[in-house]
Amino acid sequence: MAEKPRNFSDGSRDTLHWMKSLKPPGNGTPVDPTFHPMCAHPKQVWRRTEVQVHLQLQIDYRQVGFFPAALSPSPQSPATADVHSSLRDKGECQPFAWSVCEGGSVALHIALRVFLAFVMFPLFLLAEESGIITGKVVESGGGTLTGATVTLLNQETNTKQEVVTAEDGRFSFTDLKPGTYLLQIIASGFEPFKANIRVGTEKLNPLRVKLKLETVEDEVIVRPDASDDRLSPESNAPSMKVDETFFSGLPLDVDYLLPFINTFTSAAAQGQEGTSVVVDGVDGGELDMPSSAIRSVKVNRNPYSAEFQHPGAARVEIATKHGHGHRYRGSVAFLARNSVFDARNAFADTRPGLNRRYVEGSLGGPLLGEHSYFMISGDRLMNDESAVVNALNTVDLAGPANINVPTPQRRDNLFARTQWSLTEMQTLSLNYIFTDHSSKNNGVGALSLPEQGTTADRDTHRLQLIESAAFSPQLRNEMILVFKDQTSRSGSQVSGPEILVSGAFVGGPSQVFYRKGRRAFDVQDTATYIRGRHIFLFGATVRNEWSNIFEATNFGGTFRFSSLDQYRNVVENHVATPDLFQANQGEPKVSYLVQQISGFAQDTTRVLPNLSLTFGLRYDWQNTLDNRRDLAPRLALAFAPGKRKRTVLRAGAGIFYDNLPRSATEDSLLLDGVRVRQIDISYPSYPDPFLGGQVTTPAPSVMRVAPEARSPYLIQTSAGVEEEVWKGAWLSLEYSFLHGVHLFRILDVNAPLPSGSGLRPDPNFSNVEEVVSTAFLRGHALSLSFRGGLGKRFKGYGQYVFSKDTNDVSSNGPGTFLFPADNFDLQPEVGPADFDRRHRLNFAGIAQLPFGFRVGSILSVASGAPYNITTGSDPNGDTITRPPGVTRNIGRGPGTVQLDLRVTKVFSLQRISAGERRRSTRSWEFSVDGFNAINHTNVTSIIGVVSSPLFGKGNSAGAARTIQFSTKYSF
């Protein structure tokens, strides 16, 4: 039987029994019946709450002065409650509100409402048609905030106004029509503020909004996050930011993120060592960690930032996870593939074997109380796959070789993190990363025969200490200490020579044999200072890396043949000789230290409410080059015409210096003619290059870095326009130009004179290989990018790039260089860059479907890459020559199309609590991935040797269609 209302002595009735579920506007919880700050009597609170609700539904008395600051709390902003409390503290609850608190009969309340309605109605008609909102923004300590962005959105007409707080922190909006407005205030380093304001016909009292500092435990890298500010240099539309939710829904190859991310970077903007990977604010890192340890990935954020050495288009920023301070969270995942579900590789006679298993787990949560927490994540990859050998002939001339060779790999990664909140505004984090990679039959595939296989392994330990502190609302600092220890090994001591037949095969034992140990220690400090409209960012980094190298590569020697016919004549008929025999001799040990020092300063200024300007200056120095003037200025601006800022115009320019690669430093120290002597013998006898055991001492070859070599640099400029096509979706069009100056290349400065006499300038040496900085790069790119979603069910990134990249140097990979065909004439070296693909289309997206299904896709389409055409002969022992009149990279290969798909079914696990069903963070996912789903043949190499029967044909390709099954449990 329902409870009846009780009567009180004053004639009113207790309405508690039907008002327990009543939720006042802007507050998601029922009113506490035992206490109210404006009423002393616990029973009277319900009568007052009832009157307030009816007032808001029928007549908004705040428009006529009863409540001077008509604010409705927003659950999104805890700072809203501070505005209300400040009004009560000032005693601005008018007499009418006081009389309600004091009590009175329900009949009297009803009569009073009717009376006020009739009395105030004429006043509404006579009131003005516009209103004014003024206020002042302060920080938690009471100081004024200058340069904060204040936005006012009319929720009825969807029109937006924006101003910036003045020196005293004040702002104002005038000529406002009556209606409901959303007030939003954003200031760098503070939590955003949001509140609903009702504008009537009377002027509202000035607001006083107090902003709270951002909590430093949520970010490892403590600096202003201006991602919500469209004029911020970090909000450029071509940038890409993905979190764990996004990349976990993509069909990634055993969670290898870097190959996927590289499709959205610019190869032309990369340095000598490839893509720059920044892990938790430290450059020079590696992406060797479990994917469950990654919180977010950013590409091309703030492209002209002076904080980093390389351009944004060639930079990947990784932020790792930390545990939650109040609850435990984790996940367990298992992925598997098998060749029974796969298609056959286009260049294999039979389907290559594949059996891949991958297991991953993570756990994070509180460690000791609420002020410390941890995060640990680990994975293991067991990959038993095969490489396809597609050589023209074997060493024993038994016929063509098409073999699937097992190439097993094992990989273990561990990430551990502990974080302490020392004070409210100071945190200390300790990260540890361990990786162990091992593989067998490295180097086998395409033209390389099975005997070329080597065993390789690499161990890495990385310890990183991060101290973040906010000394005041305007000043923050972050100090990072990094220690890294890495050991890599490959190959073993060889007993015979390698045989290289251009365009046919590479046989004999591999000549790769090295042991390398590196220890690095970094100290980095970055500070952020906010003053008025300026955000200053400055810092410095000191890096020391000690290397101990044992490099016995090519100590067994290599015979080079220009064609398969020449090889047959040597082996079978004994009527010819190889073109060249090369070998290294000596003591292949060296230790060296590389020191790097860098510093930067940057200022981001809001010149006008719709104009932002960023200027920075960076300095880089390293001890391996005698160059102390590497100052790199950077400039970027953003302009948003109109009030709604749906269109943003951006432009920028900057200089980016690069370092001398490690390989150049190591080779110049080892191949100095003393530690290691490099022997080149033209047209030697076979199989003994020293005929009849005769001991000869040919002139050695040496390698060195030219004394006049200097740091190479890129000059990058760009201009573009961004348009918000709909809410949360941006389309951008950008043109960029790259000019590489003083790029590294290698020359034989002791090559035989072009007179044909065969004489060298210095007869005491054979080849004198010298690293010089005389190469160049020119790149033009026009890109169209999309970032955003379609409603709530789709989110994606798309990019189309039309580009042309020209340079005059080629490489075998990061940090390596190839000789020109003619050391005395470099003009034929000018041609398409190795990475020049005129058209590139990349897309990644996730669609949320009904019934817990999700579809993720990655599409990469590119036109063909260039390749070199050569004769196959190497008369000087430096590089293979080209036919007369043929320039570098004149060939062009076929295009590539790669479509990867993932279909996921998510089971959200519910739990029953207190008789109600409540959503839990626990879920179970089952996924099926299809890599190269359309089974397109993507050729990876073209035979460019004119003397080969395979000239102009491909001999290797990427993987055919493969299927992967996976499951993941999250809690």
Secondary structure, DSSP 8 states (H G I E B T S, - for coil): ------B-TTS-B--HHHHTT---TT-SS---TT-BTTBS-TTHHHHHHHHHHHHHHH--GGGGTSSSS-EE--TT-TTHHHHHHHHHHTT---HHHHHHHH---HHHHHHHHHHHHHHHHHHHHHS-S-EEEEEEEEETTS-B--S-EEEEEETTT--EEEEE--TTSEEEEEEE-SEEEEEEEE-TTB--EEEEEEE-SS----EEEEE-B--GGG-SS-S---TT-TTSGGG-TT-EEEEHHHHTTS--GGG-HHHHHHTTS-STT-BTTBSEEEETTEET----S-GGGEEEEEESSSTT-TTSSS-GGGEEEEEE----SSS-EEEEEEEEEEGGGS---TT-SS----EEEEEEEEEEEESSTTSEEEEEEEEEEEEEEEEEEEES--TT----EEEEEEEEEEEEEEEEEEEEEEETTEEEEEEEEEEEEEEEEET-BBTB-GGG-EEEEEEEEEEEEEEEEEEETTEEEEEEEEEEEEEEEEE---SS-EEEETTTEEESS---EEEEEEEEEEEEEEEEEEETTEEEEEEEEEEEEEEEEEE-TTSS-EEEES-HHHHHIIIII-----SEEEEEEE--EEEEEEEEEEEEEEEEEEEETTEEEEEEEEEEEETTS-----EEEEEEEEE--SSS--EEEEEEEEEEE----HHHHHHHHHSSSSSEEEEEEES--SS-SSGGG------EEEEEE-TT----EEEEEEEEEEEEEETTEEEEEEEEEEEEEEEEEEEETT---TTTT---S-TT-S-EEEEEEEEEEEEEEEEEEEEEEETTTEEEEEEEEEEEEEES---SSTT-----S-TT--GGG-EE-TT--SEEEEEEEEEE-GGGEEEEEEEEEE---EE--B-S--SSSS-----TT--TT-EE---EEEEEEEEEEEEE--EEETTEEE--S-EEEEEEEEETTT----EEEE--BTTSTTTT-EEEE----EEEEEEEEE-
